[in-house]
Amino acid sequence: MTETSPAWPRPYWTPGEEKAVLVFYVFGKFDAELVIPSMRYQSPGLPQGIEIQRFQNAVLRQWDGYPLQGALGEILHTENPEVTQQARIAPEVLVVRGEIDDRNSLDYLHDTLGVLAGLLDVGGTSILDPQILSLFSADQWRQRYLVPGGAPPRNHVLILCNADETPDRSWVRTRGMRKFGRPDLSVRNVPESELGRAGSMCERLMEFLSMGGHFRAGQELAVDGLSSDMVAEPGGSADDPQFNNTHVAFHWPD
């Protein structure tokens, strides 16, 4: 693999100022000398800026931000109780995390996923992706991410739907776009009858952003069948707990 022939190119890429952020927790039991067979997955290893830290699970549990407790722990247990319990009693945790400058390919993500896959082959039993509030068993993770040509952006991002401030309207938003160094999406004022269309729209916009695109302030977005265009409003910050990221807001027309 070379810079002129990336594994995962970004056809819409123009430079951005935000950094891609990757954070994964791999639970399991590993040999004292960690040898990761990442080349099995066409990965030369972790890209510069991404590191592995090794912890005893019992020690990491003392950390206030331990992801298997608190609000996130409750979410994970509700969604996947058996895997969550197995992760809680796993002897060790490998934390894979770091930041990557914006670039014209997603090879940094490709290579990191290859390392994660390799870790599952040498003792990993589950992987937590806190950016999408999801914990996967080894088999679940492989089925989701080890697919021919690479998993689509939808597999890397969570789409959420909640009641909006306006009665009978919903708020559709994403989490996880920081993996691509791009803002998440927020669509307010969505009628119940339009939730399917709003979700499909978010998937298309996620694809555009993950492939390197941007939305500028005031940019109009036409959606077939709507009475008027929606307007992009970039904003937010990584401190916003709803996204842990900046976001681009849209308002569904009345």
N, C-alpha and C positions, 0 to 999 in steps of 0.2 A: 504494500500500500504506500502511495506517495501523495504529496500535497497536490500534485496535478491530476491524480486519479483517486479522489476520495471514495471511501466506501459508501458514505451517506452524504451526498452533496445537498446544498441548499439553493435551489434555483432562483428564489426571490430575494436572496441575501443582499442587503445593503448594511453598512456598518452601524452598530448601535453602541450606546454607552453602557448599557447594563451588562452585568456578568451572568453567565449561566451558573446555577448553584445546584450541586448534586449532594444528596444526603441519603445514605442507606445504612441499615443495621442488619448484620448477618449473624443470626444466632446458631449455635452449634457447639461442637467440640473439635479442635484442630490440633494437628501435630505441633510439637514444640518448634520445629523448623517449618515455616509455612512456605510450601511450594505450590504455586497456583498454576494449573494447566490452562492458562488463558489462550494460548496459541491453538488449542483445540477448537476455539470459537473465533479464530482469525483476529485475535486481539494481541498486540505486542505488550500489553500491560497497561497500567493506569497512566493517563495523560498527565503531563506536568500541571501541578496545581491541585491534583486529587491525591489524597493520602489515605492510608489504612492505619487505624489505631486499634490496638488489641486490649480488651478488658476482661477481667473476671466478671461474670454477670452479677454475682453477689456484691461486688464493689460498685459496679455501675448503678445498681438499684438504690444506692445511697444518694445519688445525684438528684437534685430537685427536678431536673428536666428529664428524668428517666421516662422513656416514651411508653412503657407498658403500664404506667400508673396514671392517675389523674384523669382528666377529660378524654385524652386520646386513648388511654388504656381502656376506658369504658366503651368507647366506640369500637375499638378493635375486638374486645371480648364479645360485644353484641354481634358483630359481623362474622367473627371466626373464632368461637370460644375454644375449640380444641387446639388449634394452632397457637392461639395466644397463650394458653396454659403451658404448652410445650416450650414456647419461647421463654416464658418466665422461669422455667426450671433448667434451661440449657446452661451448661457450665460456662460458656464463653460468648462474648459479643465482639464482632469486628465492625468497627464504624468506618465506613468509606465516605469521605466527604471532601469538599473543596469548591473552589471557584475557578471558572474558565473565562478568559476574555472572549468577547463576541468574535465569531469566525465564520468562514464561508462554507463549512461543512459540519455535520454532526458526528464526525469521527470520534470526538472526545466521549460522546455518549455511547457509541458503538463499542469502543474499547473498554469503557467502564462496565458495560453490561457483560462483555466477555469475561472480565475478571470476576464479576458476581457469579456468573455461570460456573466458572472454575472453582470458586469457593464452595458452591453446592456439591461439587464432586469430591471435595477433600474434607468434608465434615459439616458443612452448613446444612441446617435443617429448615430454616425459614428466613425470609427477607422482609424487613419492614421498610416501606417507603413512606416516611412521615409527611411528605409533601402532598400525597394523595390519600392520607389517612388510611393506609391499607397494609395489611400483613398477609404474606403469602407463604404457604408451605412450599417446599422445594418443587414438588410436582406442579403446583398451581403457578409458580413463578415461571417455570420452564414453558408451560403451555401458553402463557400470556406473552412472553418476550422472546423465546427462541423459535421464531417463525421465519419461513423463507423470505428473504428480502428485508427483514427487520420489522418489528411491531410498528403499526401505524401510530401517529401522535395520540390518537384517542386512547390507546392503551397506557399512555404515560400520564394522562391528565384525567382528573375527576370533574364531572359535571354535576353540580348540586342544584336543587330546586327547593325553595322555601317560600312561605307566604310573604308577600310584599306588604308595605305599609298601607297601600290602597286596598280596600276590601275586594275580594274576588280576583285579585291579581297576584302574580307570582314573580319571584326574583330568581333568575337563572344565572349561575355564575360558575366559573371554573377554578380549579386549584392545580398547580403543578407546572405551570408554564415557565417557572424559573429555571427548569431544567434546560430550556431552550434560550435562556437570556431574553425572554420576552414577557410582556405584561399578561396577566390573566384577563378574563372577560367578565363583564357584569352587564346583564340585560334586565332592566327593571320594567314593571308595569305590563307583564305578559299575561294575557287572558288565558284561562284554562284551555280553551279551544285551540290555542296557538302554541301550547307547550311543545308539541312534537316538532313544529316548524322552528321554534326557538332553539331547541336542542340540536337539530340538524344544522342550523345556521352557525351555532357555536362550533360544531365539528369542522365546518368548512373554514371558519375564521382561525381556529386552532391550527389547521393544516397550513394556512397561509403564513401565520406567524412563525410556526415551528420551522418552516422552510426559509425563514430569514426575512419575511416581510415586516412592515411597520404600519401603524395608523397614526396619522398626524392629527392634531387638534382641529376640529371642525370638518374633518373629512366625512363626506356623505356616503351612506351605505344603502343601496337600493335593494329591497327585498320584494320579490314577486308577490303581488296580491295585497300589499300594504298601501294604505292611503297616502303615505308620505315616506320620504327617506328617513333613516336614522342617522344621527350625527355622532361621531366618535369624540369622546371626552377623556383623554388620558389623564391619569392622576393617581392618587394613593401613594402608599409607601410600603416597604417591607415590614413595617411595624403593625400594619393592619391585620388583626387576627383572622379576619374573614378570608384573606388571601395569602398572608405572609409574603406579599409581593405587591408591586404596583399593578394597576389594572386599567383597562380601557372600558369606560361606561357607555352604554347605549340605552335609550329610552324607547320602549315599544310604543308606537303611536296609538292614541285613543281611537 
